[in-house]
Amino acid sequence: MNLMDYGRILLRRGWIIVLLALIAAGSAYFLSKQQTPIYIATQKVLMQPTRADLGLTEASKTLLGNHVAYLDSEFRAQEVIDRLQLDMTAGQLKSNVTIASDPLNLTIQIDVKLPDGELANDVAREWGNLLIEYRNQENQRAQREDHINASLQDNPRYSLYSPRTLINTAAGGILGVLLGGVVIFILEYLESSVVRNRDDVESNLSIPVLAAIPEGE
């Protein structure tokens, strides 16, 4: 088959691709709109050694893992629940919180996913405050020159986490196009052995047609 053959196929059956793409994109859009929006709030806590000392800086990096372990606990989740008077269990809240460290920038990042964006902000900020309080307590037991201070890098800001309606709709449309191509391929394959005119005979047998009986005779 040459390009003209493919072009004729698209002209004849292209509506299948368009129809399936519209159906798939519309379905993805509708399903996305039915989902409950989930927002994500991010709070970064900056760990600052009191002196620019290589040893203290390395100690700060080493302690990042300990700080993550301290925060990633149902005990901390319950503290946040008590402070904000939330109507959920510690396990439910903790399952919506992700805590990670960045040794390069000496920061700890707290991500909170909840259906209420403002509440996600409050939870993320309060979780960061727990680390600040923990570091203040630890500093009281250490010499001043060995202090590692924790502070909020910025106010948390929430954004839509899911559903991503535009992305889902575009993905649905692409899937519909691919499915339409498969359907057309199957239809062409099934009909490839059907002879309708002299062109089909010449194409299948690779010999010219010398004569044909007119219709009605």
N, C-alpha and C positions, 0 to 999 in steps of 0.2 A: 504493500500500500504506500502511496505517495502522499504528499501534503494535501493535494486536492481531495483525495479520498477522505482523509481525516477531517478536512474542512466540511465536506458534504455530510459526514456523520454528525459533526457538531451542529450544523444547520438543521439537520433532521431530528436529532435527539437532544440538542442542547437544553431544551426546556426541562428535561429530567434533572439535569445538574442544577439549574436555577431553582426549580421547585424544591428539591431536597435541601439545597443550601438555605432557602428561606424557612423551610420547616424546622431544620436543625437550629438555625440562629434564633428563630422565634421561640422555640422550646427552651433553649438555654437562657434567653432573656427572661422568659416567664418564670422558670425555676429559680433564677437568681433573685428575682423580685419577691419570691415567696419565702426566701430564707431570712432568718433573723440577722440583722447586721451585727457584726462583731468588730469592735474597735481595739486598737492596740496603742498603749501609752508607754513611752520609753523614758526612764529616768537614769541618768548617768551620775555616778558618785566618783569624785576625783580623790585619789589617795596622794597626799602631799607630805613627803619627809620634811622635817624641820630644817635639815641642812643638806647641802648638795654634796653628799658623801657617797662614794661608790658602794661601800658596804651597806649603808642604810638604804640606798636605792634598791640594791639587790634583795635586801631583806623585805622591802616593801613588795617587790614582785613575788617573792616566795609566799608572803602572807596573803596574796590575792586569793589563792585557792582556799585558804582557811576562812577568809571572809565570805567567799561564795558558799562554802559548806555551812557557815553560820546562818546565812540568810535563807538558804534553800532548805527550810525546815517548817514543819507544821507548827512548831512552837512560835516561830516568827509570824506565821500566817494567823495564828490565834491572837497574837498581840495586835496585829493590824485590824482584825475583826473587832476586837474589844474597843480599840481606840475610835474606829469609825462607825461602830455599832451596826455591823453588817449582818444581814440575815442569811448566813451560809455557814457551812462547816469549814474547819481548817483545811481538810483534804480537798474540798471543792475549790477553795480559793487558791491553794498551792498548785493545783493542776492547771490553773490559768496563768501561772507566773513562770517566767524563764529568767534565770540569772546566769550571767557569763562575765568573764574577766578579760581585760585587754592589757597584757603586761607591757606592751609597747608604750601605751599612753597612761599606764597606771590608773585605769578606770575600771569600775564594775558597772555593768549595764543590767538594768531591771526592766523586763518587758512584761506588761500586764494586758491580757486580752479579756475584755468584758463587753456585754451588750450596751453598756452605758459608758460613753467616752469620758465624761466628766468624772465618773466614779473610778474609771481606770486610772485617770490622772491622780486622783487622791490616793489610791492604793499604792501606785508607783512611788509617789512622793513620800508617803508614810513608811514604805519599806526602806527607802533611802535614809530616812531619818533614824531608823533602827540601827543602821550601820554607823551613822555618825555618833549616836549615843554609845554604841559598843566601843568605838575607837576612843571616845573620851574617857571611858572607864579604864581601858587598857593603858592610856597615856598617864593616868594618875598613878599607875604602878611602875612607870618607867621614868628614867631621868629625862629632863626637858630636852636635851639635845638628841634624844633617841625617839622623840615623839613622831608618830605618823598620823597626821590629821586627815579626816574625811570631811568632804563638803559636797553639796549638790552642785554639779557643774552648770545646770540650767533648770528652768521649770520644765516639767514633763509636758509633752504635747501629744495628743492622741490623733490618730488617723484611721481611716477605714481599713480593716484587715480583710474582711470577707463579708459578702460576696463581691468579687470583682466583675461587675455586670458587663462592662465593655469587653474585657478580656474573654469572659465566658461566651459572650455573644459571638465575638470574632472566631473563637475556637470552634463553636458550634457551626458557624458558616463554613469554615474550612473543612470540617468533618463532613458536612453535607456535600461539598464539592467532590471530595474524595469518594464518598459513597456513590454519588451520581456517576462518577467515572467508572466505578466497578460495575454498576448496573448496566451502563451502556456497553461495556466490554462483554458482559455476559450475554446481552441481547444480540450483539453483533456476532458473537461466537455461535450462538444457537441458530442464527439465521444465515450463517456463512454457507451452509450446504443447500440452501433454497435457491433454485434457479428461477428468475423472474423474466429475464430478457436476454438478448443475444450477447450483451456485454458480460453478463454473469457466466455464460457458456465459454466465451473466449478467455475470461479470467481464470476459470477453474481448469479448463482443458488445455490452455495455451495453444489453441489452434483457431484459425479464422473461421467464421460462419459464412458459408457460401450462399445459403438461401434460407428463407424462413417462410412458413405458411402464414398468410394473412389471417387475422382474427375473423371468425365467422365463417370460415371455409373448412 
